[in-house]
Amino acid sequence: MRVCGVELKGGEAILCILEYDNGVFVVPKCRQSSFAVSDSAATDNIRAFHAAFVQLMGDYKVDQIAIVQRDQKGKWAGSATSFKLEAAIQLIDMPVQLISPSSIKEQFQRNRLAISFESLELKKFQKLAFEAAYAYQNKSIYGTE
């Protein structure tokens, strides 16, 4: 199964694709590690983001999307643009799951990585997106909450 982990931060969607096949995790090379939307008030920009995201998911044969959940209010609340991007992703015709930071942390405590994040050839800013994909994969494999 291929999962695309997504961290929504401001006007940007940061992603990481993670595949679990025959008992092995693989991070395939991906042509894009993030999408930025500069003016979310413009409908055409949200539509362009949606179309580009759909295309990327199809090109890489992604089965599931795992989005890092953000607070809706309070000091650490997500931006309005990030919630627009989340809605655009949720409208894609494929399974989308929100995964809380505490659930991600719990999955990492239960199932530690055998290698370091630095050895994965990902950019530092992709770490949370990777963790979301990894946590979702582990949740699916082991059936843990």
TORFIDREN-281336 format. One record per residue (C-alpha): residue in three letters; x, y, z negated. Coordinates in pm, whole numbers, plus 50000, padded with zeros to 5 digits. Example, Ala and Ser with C-alpha at 12.3 -4.5 7.8 and 13.67 -1.06 7.14 Angstrom:
2
ALA512304955049220;SER513674989449286;
This chain:
145
MET500005000050000;ARG501215035250084;VAL500385063249844;CYS500995100149899;GLY501635118149571;VAL500675154949580;GLU501535183349345;LEU499555215149409;LYS501435245849297;GLY500225280549388;GLY499665280549763;GLU501755249849826;ALA501125212349846;ILE504275192849764;LEU504225156549871;CYS506005123649847;ILE505025090950014;LEU505695058849824;GLU505105023849953;TYR504804991749754;ASP505394961249971;ASN506274925649866;GLY507174936249513;VAL509464964749623;PHE508975002549609;VAL510145021349917;VAL510245058949979;PRO509945062350357;LYS511495092250532;CYS508845118750595;ARG509065147950834;GLN507425171350584;SER507865174850210;SER505435203650158;PHE502755225150314;ALA502415262050234;VAL499285282850282;SER500025319850272;ASP496505334450291;SER493895310850150;ALA491145336550203;ALA491395330250578;THR489255300450674;ASP491515292450969;ASN494495287750735;ILE492625262350520;ARG491405244350832;ALA494935243550974;PHE496245229450644;HIS493505202950644;ALA494225192751005;ALA497995191050949;PHE497555170750630;VAL495175146350802;GLN497645142451087;LEU500525135250849;MET498505109350655;GLY497565092050981;ASP501085093051123;TYR502535076850811;LYS499605052750763;VAL498915064150407;ASP496225043750226;GLN495655065249918;ILE496315100649795;ALA497145107649429;ILE496915144249325;VAL498395156849000;GLN495465170748805;ARG495665207148694;ASP493855225548417;GLN490875245648537;LYS491195272248270;GLY493655284548015;LYS497305293748021;TRP498355265048251;ALA495365266848486;GLY495865260148855;SER495495288649102;ALA492385294049311;THR494405285249621;SER495515252149470;PHE491895242549411;LYS491045251549772;LEU493875229149889;GLU492635201349661;ALA489155204149810;ALA490575203050162;ILE492495171450072;GLN489455155649905;LEU487485160550227;ILE489865137450413;ASP488195104550498;MET490345083450267;PRO490545075949893;VAL491785104949681;GLN492485101349310;LEU493275128449056;ILE495855116648805;SER496525135048482;PRO500035144048368;SER499475123348052;SER498555092948263;ILE501705097948470;LYS503805099648154;GLU502135068548014;GLN502795048548333;PHE506455058548325;GLN506735047347964;ARG505215013448049;ASN507065008048376;ARG510395025848388;LEU512155032048717;ALA515005007848785;ILE516965035848957;SER517395073048902;PHE515235098649080;GLU518395115049220;SER519275083249413;LEU515965084249606;GLU517155111349847;LEU514195133449762;LYS514365170449683;LYS514105180649317;PHE510855199049378;GLN509245166049490;LYS509725149249153;LEU506185154049019;ALA504645143249352;PHE506815111949343;GLU505815105348982;ALA502115108149074;ALA502525082749355;TYR504565059449133;ALA502075061748845;TYR499155054849078;GLN500945024949231;ASN501685010648886;LYS498105016348776;SER496924996749083;ILE499474968849042;TYR499104963148670;GLY495544975148622;THR496524997848335;GLU494865030548246;
